[in-house]
């Protein structure tokens, strides 16, 4: 059964909201709410670009981003929704940004005309376990002076699991409202209340998620994407469970082996002490007893004292 409000983290839904001509106002609003540029500029206009990043060399890897656009100054923005946890996503982010940067039209060797590239990713999993905040911005700084001389790349990551606010009344900024939107927009109990406290553009984003506004073909694609996402999460969960079970089995086997070794050592020690006692009772020299039983002189002396 199709719910009334669809999941905004779904790739198809995400692109429908932020990657279409009729919703460029939503994309512009979102970027202004979330992106922090070095010059604190306000984006006045966005132009959608082809998200297919074609390779310059034949047989090279072609990449596809969710949303690619540029503002009135030619600065490019890559916007990604990442649901399934994949290794090396931070590498992919840099690859996408470098691809967009190098694909800019150039006249001669006029590299000074190259424009900034801003990468933004919203992830449904934790990327940086050691970071407490749900949002992190990564830029290039001088190692000693912390000056930002190389300004053409920045990477912003929003990790949704770290966004903990559950009370709509406590949402203070548009950024927080967007984070809440991504986490809870498909929950009908939360939508009505949040719509009362949001401006027209965020309300428009919610309306895009209403299933009755989608065609049968769009809903078919949406469901196929949801299935892929569920399958990916199931595989991830299975791999984790397999690794956990393997660790438990190996741990138990190691524990049994250590226990057997300890048991054998303990048995051999008791046997050596028993032989040593009998030898001492027969008046054997402690040194001879030590050599014969592999006990230390201190252990043999202790037996003598306890006779």
The 8 nearest C-alpha neighbors of each residue, nearest first, counted from 0:
[[1, 2, 3, 222, 210, 218, 5, 4],
 [0, 2, 3, 210, 5, 4, 218, 222],
 [3, 1, 4, 5, 0, 210, 185, 209],
 [2, 4, 210, 209, 5, 1, 211, 187],
 [5, 3, 209, 185, 208, 2, 210, 6],
 [6, 4, 208, 185, 2, 7, 210, 209],
 [5, 7, 185, 8, 9, 184, 4, 12],
 [8, 6, 9, 12, 13, 181, 5, 184],
 [9, 7, 6, 13, 10, 181, 80, 12],
 [8, 10, 12, 7, 11, 6, 13, 225],
 [9, 11, 13, 12, 8, 14, 224, 80],
 [10, 12, 14, 13, 9, 221, 15, 220],
 [13, 11, 15, 9, 7, 14, 10, 16],
 [12, 14, 10, 16, 7, 15, 11, 9],
 [13, 15, 18, 17, 11, 16, 12, 10],
 [16, 14, 12, 13, 18, 17, 19, 11],
 [17, 15, 13, 14, 18, 204, 12, 207],
 [16, 18, 26, 14, 15, 19, 13, 22],
 [17, 19, 14, 66, 15, 16, 20, 22],
 [20, 18, 22, 21, 15, 17, 23, 16],
 [21, 19, 22, 23, 18, 47, 46, 17],
 [20, 22, 19, 23, 24, 18, 25, 16],
 [23, 21, 25, 24, 20, 19, 17, 16],
 [22, 24, 26, 25, 20, 21, 27, 19],
 [23, 25, 27, 22, 26, 28, 200, 21],
 [26, 24, 28, 22, 23, 27, 200, 29],
 [25, 27, 23, 17, 29, 24, 28, 30],
 [28, 26, 24, 30, 29, 25, 23, 31],
 [29, 27, 25, 31, 26, 30, 24, 32],
 [28, 30, 32, 26, 27, 31, 25, 33],
 [31, 29, 27, 33, 32, 34, 28, 26],
 [30, 32, 28, 29, 33, 34, 27, 42],
 [33, 31, 29, 30, 174, 173, 28, 34],
 [32, 34, 30, 174, 31, 29, 35, 173],
 [35, 33, 30, 31, 32, 36, 155, 119],
 [34, 36, 39, 33, 37, 31, 136, 32],
 [37, 35, 39, 38, 34, 40, 153, 117],
 [36, 38, 39, 35, 150, 40, 147, 153],
 [37, 39, 40, 36, 35, 41, 150, 34],
 [40, 38, 36, 37, 35, 41, 34, 42],
 [41, 39, 38, 42, 36, 37, 35, 31],
 [42, 40, 43, 31, 39, 36, 38, 30],
 [41, 43, 44, 31, 70, 40, 27, 45],
 [44, 42, 41, 71, 45, 70, 27, 31],
 [43, 45, 70, 71, 42, 46, 27, 69],
 [46, 44, 70, 69, 68, 27, 71, 47],
 [45, 47, 69, 68, 70, 48, 44, 23],
 [46, 48, 68, 67, 45, 69, 49, 18],
 [47, 49, 68, 67, 50, 46, 69, 66],
 [48, 50, 51, 67, 47, 52, 68, 66],
 [51, 49, 64, 67, 63, 66, 52, 48],
 [52, 50, 63, 49, 53, 62, 64, 61],
 [53, 51, 62, 63, 61, 50, 54, 98],
 [52, 54, 61, 51, 55, 62, 60, 63],
 [55, 53, 56, 61, 59, 60, 52, 57],
 [54, 56, 53, 57, 59, 102, 58, 61],
 [57, 55, 54, 59, 58, 60, 53, 61],
 [56, 58, 59, 55, 54, 60, 53, 61],
 [59, 57, 56, 60, 54, 61, 55, 53],
 [60, 58, 57, 56, 54, 61, 55, 53],
 [59, 61, 54, 62, 58, 53, 57, 56],
 [62, 60, 53, 54, 52, 59, 63, 51],
 [63, 61, 52, 51, 60, 64, 53, 95],
 [64, 62, 51, 50, 52, 65, 61, 95],
 [63, 65, 50, 66, 79, 62, 51, 67],
 [66, 64, 79, 78, 14, 50, 63, 67],
 [65, 67, 78, 18, 64, 77, 50, 68],
 [68, 66, 77, 50, 48, 76, 47, 78],
 [69, 67, 47, 48, 76, 46, 75, 45],
 [68, 70, 75, 74, 46, 73, 45, 76],
 [71, 69, 45, 73, 72, 44, 74, 46],
 [70, 72, 44, 73, 45, 43, 69, 42],
 [73, 71, 70, 74, 69, 114, 42, 75],
 [72, 74, 70, 69, 71, 114, 75, 115],
 [75, 73, 115, 69, 114, 70, 72, 116],
 [74, 76, 69, 116, 68, 73, 117, 115],
 [77, 75, 117, 68, 67, 118, 69, 116],
 [76, 78, 67, 118, 66, 119, 117, 79],
 [79, 77, 119, 66, 120, 65, 118, 76],
 [80, 78, 120, 65, 81, 119, 121, 64],
 [79, 81, 121, 120, 122, 82, 8, 10],
 [82, 80, 122, 83, 121, 79, 123, 120],
 [81, 83, 123, 122, 80, 84, 8, 124],
 [84, 82, 81, 85, 231, 232, 228, 123],
 [85, 83, 124, 82, 86, 81, 235, 123],
 [86, 84, 88, 83, 87, 81, 82, 235],
 [85, 87, 88, 84, 89, 90, 91, 126],
 [86, 88, 90, 89, 85, 91, 92, 84],
 [87, 89, 91, 90, 86, 85, 92, 84],
 [88, 90, 92, 87, 91, 93, 86, 126],
 [91, 89, 87, 93, 88, 92, 94, 95],
 [90, 92, 94, 88, 89, 93, 95, 87],
 [93, 91, 89, 95, 90, 94, 88, 96],
 [92, 94, 96, 90, 91, 95, 97, 89],
 [93, 95, 91, 97, 92, 96, 98, 90],
 [96, 94, 98, 92, 93, 97, 91, 99],
 [95, 97, 93, 99, 98, 94, 116, 100],
 [98, 96, 100, 94, 99, 95, 93, 101],
 [97, 99, 95, 101, 96, 100, 102, 94],
 [98, 100, 102, 96, 97, 101, 95, 103],
 [101, 99, 97, 98, 102, 103, 96, 116],
 [100, 102, 98, 103, 99, 97, 104, 113],
 [103, 101, 99, 100, 98, 104, 52, 55],
 [102, 104, 101, 100, 105, 99, 113, 114],
 [105, 103, 102, 106, 113, 101, 112, 100],
 [106, 104, 107, 103, 109, 108, 110, 112],
 [105, 107, 109, 108, 104, 110, 112, 103],
 [106, 108, 109, 105, 110, 104, 112, 111],
 [109, 107, 110, 106, 105, 111, 112, 113],
 [108, 110, 111, 107, 106, 112, 105, 113],
 [111, 109, 112, 113, 108, 105, 107, 106],
 [110, 112, 109, 113, 114, 108, 105, 106],
 [111, 113, 110, 109, 114, 105, 106, 104],
 [114, 112, 111, 110, 103, 115, 100, 105],
 [115, 113, 74, 73, 112, 116, 151, 100],
 [114, 116, 151, 74, 152, 75, 117, 113],
 [117, 115, 75, 152, 151, 76, 74, 96],
 [118, 116, 76, 153, 152, 154, 75, 77],
 [117, 119, 154, 77, 76, 155, 153, 78],
 [120, 118, 155, 78, 156, 154, 77, 79],
 [121, 119, 79, 156, 80, 78, 122, 157],
 [120, 122, 157, 80, 156, 158, 81, 79],
 [123, 121, 81, 158, 124, 82, 80, 159],
 [124, 122, 82, 159, 158, 81, 160, 121],
 [123, 125, 122, 160, 158, 126, 84, 159],
 [126, 124, 158, 127, 128, 160, 123, 122],
 [127, 125, 128, 124, 158, 122, 84, 156],
 [126, 128, 129, 130, 125, 158, 131, 135],
 [129, 127, 130, 125, 126, 131, 161, 124],
 [128, 130, 127, 131, 126, 132, 125, 133],
 [131, 129, 128, 127, 132, 133, 135, 126],
 [130, 132, 129, 133, 161, 128, 127, 134],
 [133, 131, 134, 130, 161, 135, 162, 158],
 [132, 134, 161, 158, 157, 162, 159, 131],
 [135, 133, 157, 132, 156, 158, 136, 155],
 [134, 136, 156, 155, 137, 157, 133, 132],
 [137, 135, 155, 154, 156, 138, 134, 153],
 [136, 138, 154, 153, 155, 135, 139, 156],
 [139, 137, 153, 140, 152, 136, 154, 150],
 [138, 140, 149, 147, 141, 150, 137, 152],
 [141, 139, 147, 145, 146, 142, 138, 148],
 [140, 142, 145, 146, 144, 143, 147, 139],
 [141, 143, 145, 140, 144, 146, 139, 147],
 [144, 142, 141, 145, 146, 140, 147, 139],
 [143, 145, 146, 141, 142, 140, 147, 148],
 [146, 144, 141, 140, 142, 143, 147, 139],
 [147, 145, 141, 144, 140, 148, 143, 142],
 [146, 148, 140, 149, 150, 139, 141, 145],
 [147, 149, 146, 150, 140, 141, 139, 145],
 [150, 148, 147, 151, 139, 140, 152, 138],
 [151, 149, 152, 148, 147, 139, 115, 153],
 [150, 152, 115, 116, 149, 114, 153, 117],
 [153, 151, 116, 150, 117, 115, 138, 154],
 [152, 154, 138, 117, 137, 118, 155, 116],
 [155, 153, 118, 137, 136, 119, 117, 156],
 [154, 156, 136, 119, 135, 118, 137, 120],
 [155, 157, 120, 135, 134, 119, 121, 158],
 [156, 158, 134, 121, 133, 159, 122, 120],
 [159, 157, 133, 122, 125, 160, 161, 121],
 [158, 160, 162, 161, 123, 157, 122, 133],
 [161, 159, 162, 158, 124, 125, 123, 163],
 [162, 160, 133, 159, 158, 163, 132, 125],
 [163, 161, 159, 160, 133, 164, 178, 158],
 [162, 164, 161, 165, 160, 159, 133, 179],
 [163, 165, 166, 162, 169, 170, 179, 167],
 [166, 164, 163, 167, 179, 169, 162, 170],
 [165, 167, 168, 169, 164, 170, 163, 179],
 [168, 166, 169, 170, 165, 193, 192, 164],
 [167, 169, 166, 170, 171, 196, 193, 165],
 [168, 170, 167, 166, 171, 164, 165, 175],
 [171, 169, 167, 168, 175, 172, 176, 166],
 [170, 172, 169, 175, 173, 176, 168, 174],
 [173, 171, 174, 175, 170, 176, 32, 177],
 [172, 174, 176, 175, 32, 177, 171, 170],
 [173, 175, 177, 172, 176, 32, 33, 178],
 [176, 174, 178, 172, 173, 177, 170, 179],
 [177, 175, 173, 179, 174, 178, 180, 170],
 [176, 178, 180, 174, 179, 175, 173, 181],
 [179, 177, 175, 181, 180, 176, 174, 182],
 [178, 180, 176, 182, 177, 181, 183, 175],
 [179, 181, 177, 184, 178, 183, 182, 176],
 [182, 180, 178, 179, 7, 183, 184, 177],
 [183, 181, 179, 180, 184, 178, 159, 185],
 [182, 184, 186, 180, 185, 179, 181, 189],
 [185, 183, 180, 186, 181, 190, 182, 6],
 [184, 186, 4, 6, 5, 183, 187, 7],
 [185, 187, 183, 184, 188, 189, 190, 4],
 [188, 186, 190, 189, 185, 4, 191, 184],
 [187, 189, 186, 190, 191, 192, 185, 183],
 [190, 188, 187, 186, 192, 191, 193, 183],
 [189, 191, 193, 187, 192, 188, 194, 184],
 [192, 190, 194, 193, 189, 195, 188, 187],
 [193, 191, 195, 194, 190, 189, 196, 167],
 [192, 194, 196, 190, 195, 191, 197, 189],
 [195, 193, 197, 191, 196, 192, 202, 190],
 [194, 196, 193, 192, 197, 191, 198, 202],
 [195, 197, 193, 194, 198, 192, 167, 168],
 [198, 196, 194, 195, 201, 193, 202, 199],
 [197, 199, 200, 201, 202, 196, 194, 195],
 [198, 200, 202, 201, 203, 197, 204, 194],
 [201, 199, 203, 202, 198, 25, 204, 24],
 [202, 200, 204, 203, 199, 198, 197, 205],
 [203, 201, 199, 205, 200, 204, 194, 206],
 [202, 204, 200, 206, 201, 205, 199, 207],
 [205, 203, 201, 207, 202, 206, 16, 200],
 [206, 204, 202, 208, 207, 203, 201, 209],
 [205, 207, 203, 208, 209, 204, 202, 212],
 [208, 206, 204, 205, 209, 16, 203, 212],
 [209, 207, 5, 4, 206, 205, 210, 204],
 [210, 208, 4, 206, 211, 207, 3, 212],
 [209, 211, 212, 213, 3, 4, 208, 5],
 [210, 212, 213, 209, 3, 214, 208, 4],
 [213, 211, 210, 209, 214, 207, 208, 206],
 [214, 212, 210, 211, 217, 218, 215, 209],
 [213, 215, 217, 216, 218, 212, 211, 210],
 [214, 216, 218, 217, 219, 213, 220, 211],
 [215, 217, 219, 214, 218, 220, 213, 221],
 [218, 216, 214, 220, 219, 215, 213, 221],
 [217, 219, 221, 215, 220, 216, 222, 214],
 [218, 220, 216, 222, 217, 221, 215, 223],
 [221, 219, 223, 217, 218, 222, 224, 216],
 [220, 222, 218, 224, 219, 223, 11, 217],
 [223, 221, 225, 219, 224, 220, 218, 226],
 [224, 222, 220, 226, 225, 221, 219, 227],
 [223, 225, 227, 221, 226, 222, 220, 228],
 [226, 224, 222, 228, 227, 223, 229, 221],
 [225, 227, 229, 223, 224, 228, 230, 222],
 [228, 226, 230, 224, 225, 229, 231, 223],
 [227, 229, 225, 231, 226, 230, 224, 232],
 [230, 228, 226, 232, 231, 227, 233, 225],
 [229, 231, 233, 227, 228, 232, 226, 234],
 [232, 230, 228, 234, 233, 229, 227, 235],
 [231, 233, 235, 229, 234, 230, 236, 228],
 [234, 232, 230, 236, 235, 231, 237, 229],
 [235, 233, 237, 231, 232, 236, 238, 230],
 [234, 236, 232, 238, 233, 237, 231, 239],
 [235, 237, 233, 239, 234, 238, 232, 240],
 [238, 236, 234, 240, 239, 235, 233, 241],
 [239, 237, 241, 235, 240, 236, 234, 242],
 [238, 240, 242, 236, 237, 241, 243, 235],
 [241, 239, 243, 237, 242, 238, 244, 236],
 [242, 240, 238, 244, 243, 239, 237, 245],
 [241, 243, 245, 239, 240, 244, 246, 238],
 [244, 242, 240, 246, 241, 245, 239, 247],
 [245, 243, 247, 241, 246, 242, 240, 248],
 [246, 244, 242, 248, 247, 243, 241, 249],
 [245, 247, 243, 249, 244, 248, 250, 242],
 [246, 248, 250, 244, 245, 249, 251, 243],
 [249, 247, 251, 245, 250, 246, 252, 244],
 [250, 248, 252, 246, 251, 247, 253, 245],
 [249, 251, 247, 253, 248, 252, 246, 254],
 [250, 252, 254, 248, 253, 249, 247, 255],
 [253, 251, 249, 255, 254, 250, 248, 256],
 [252, 254, 256, 250, 251, 255, 249, 257],
 [253, 255, 251, 257, 252, 256, 258, 250],
 [256, 254, 258, 252, 257, 253, 259, 251],
 [257, 255, 253, 259, 258, 254, 260, 252],
 [256, 258, 260, 254, 255, 259, 261, 253],
 [259, 257, 255, 261, 256, 260, 262, 254],
 [258, 260, 262, 256, 261, 257, 255, 263],
 [261, 259, 257, 263, 262, 258, 256, 264],
 [260, 262, 258, 264, 259, 263, 257, 265],
 [263, 261, 259, 265, 260, 264, 258, 266],
 [262, 264, 266, 260, 265, 261, 259, 267],
 [263, 265, 261, 267, 262, 266, 268, 260],
 [264, 266, 262, 268, 263, 267, 261, 269],
 [267, 265, 263, 269, 268, 264, 262, 270],
 [266, 268, 270, 264, 269, 265, 263, 271],
 [267, 269, 265, 271, 266, 270, 264, 272],
 [270, 268, 272, 266, 267, 271, 273, 265],
 [269, 271, 267, 273, 268, 272, 266, 274],
 [270, 272, 268, 274, 292, 273, 269, 275],
 [273, 271, 275, 269, 270, 274, 276, 268],
 [272, 274, 270, 276, 275, 271, 269, 277],
 [275, 273, 277, 271, 276, 272, 278, 270],
 [274, 276, 272, 278, 273, 277, 288, 271],
 [277, 275, 279, 273, 274, 278, 280, 272],
 [276, 278, 280, 274, 275, 279, 281, 273],
 [279, 277, 275, 281, 280, 276, 283, 274],
 [278, 280, 282, 283, 276, 281, 277, 275],
 [281, 279, 277, 282, 278, 276, 283, 306],
 [282, 280, 278, 279, 283, 277, 276, 284],
 [283, 281, 279, 280, 284, 278, 285, 277],
 [282, 284, 279, 278, 281, 285, 288, 287],
 [283, 285, 287, 286, 288, 282, 279, 278],
 [286, 284, 288, 287, 289, 283, 299, 296],
 [287, 285, 289, 288, 284, 290, 296, 299],
 [286, 288, 284, 290, 285, 289, 291, 283],
 [289, 287, 285, 291, 286, 290, 275, 292],
 [290, 288, 294, 286, 287, 292, 291, 293],
 [291, 289, 287, 293, 288, 292, 286, 294],
 [290, 292, 288, 289, 293, 287, 294, 275],
 [291, 293, 294, 271, 289, 290, 288, 275],
 [294, 292, 290, 289, 291, 295, 271, 288],
 [295, 293, 289, 292, 298, 296, 299, 290],
 [294, 296, 298, 297, 289, 299, 293, 290],
 [297, 295, 299, 298, 289, 300, 294, 286],
 [296, 298, 300, 295, 299, 301, 294, 302],
 [297, 299, 301, 295, 296, 300, 294, 302],
 [298, 300, 296, 302, 301, 297, 285, 295],
 [301, 299, 303, 297, 302, 298, 296, 304],
 [300, 302, 298, 304, 299, 303, 297, 305],
 [301, 303, 299, 305, 300, 304, 306, 298],
 [304, 302, 300, 306, 301, 305, 299, 279],
 [305, 303, 301, 302, 306, 300, 299, 298],
 [304, 306, 302, 303, 301, 300, 276, 299],
 [305, 303, 304, 302, 276, 280, 301, 279]]
